[in-house]
Amino acid sequence: MHYPGHLREAFITWAEDGCPPTVELEVAYEPVRWPPERFLRRMLRCSDIVPQDIRALFPEWEAGRRRTFASLAYWLLDDAAAA
């Protein structure tokens, strides 16, 4: 499913910032902060392709996986659960 650009941009910004404990995004044109788990669960159906520079931030994930935001979100949730 194609997701709106503001959600993909929020994901990208969060990843570039080193995956901090909150994700800043807009909901109904209002800025909000969500915990990463909530945001990642929101991204679980996003079939858009993660840009190469963002994929490079997660080298353990990239090898042999689908390169979608959903795939990365699943991996990050699994990784957090394993920690």
N, C-alpha and C positions, 0 to 999 in steps of 0.2 A: 504494500500500500504506500503510495506516495504521500509523504508528510509535508506539512507547511515548512517553508524556509526558516521561520523563526525558531522552530523546534530543532531543526538540524543545526542551525547556527548556535543555539544554546548548548547543544551537545559538543560541538567543535570548540567553543570557547571554554567550556568546562574541562575538556580533555587537554587543551593547550595550557590551561592554568594548573595542570598537574592533578586533576580530579579532586578539588577541594571538597570539604564536607557539606557544601550547599551548591545547588545549581540555580543560577539566576535566569529566569525566562519571563515571558509575558503570557498571561492568561486573561482573556477577554480585554486585551489592550492595557492591562495593569501589570506592572512588574511584581513578581513574586519570587520567593526563594523556596526551593523544595530540597528535601534530603535526596542524595543521589539514588537511593533505592527506588523511591517513588518515581523519579524522573526516568530511570532506566526501564522500569516496568511500563511506563507510558510509551517508550520507544520500541517495545517488543514486536511491533507489527510493521515497522518502517523498512521497506524494501529498497530504499535509496542507497546508493553506493557511498561508502565512507571515502573521503578524499585520501590520496596517497600519503600526504604529509601527516594526516591524523593516524592512518594505519601504521606509519613508522613509529609512532609513540608507543605502540603495543606490539612489539615484534613477536612475543610469545603467542599472541592471538592470530596473527596474520597467516601463518603457514597452514595451507590446506583448508582454509575455511571460506565460507561465503563472505563476501566483503561488504555486507550490508550493515546499516546501523542496528538492525534487529539482532544480527549475529554477534556484533560487538557488545550490545547491551546484555544478551544472554551470557556471554563469556564473562563480562564484568560482574554480573550478579552471581554466577557460579564461583568466580574467583573470590568474591567477598564472602560468600557462604563458607568456602573452604578455609578462610583465614581465621 
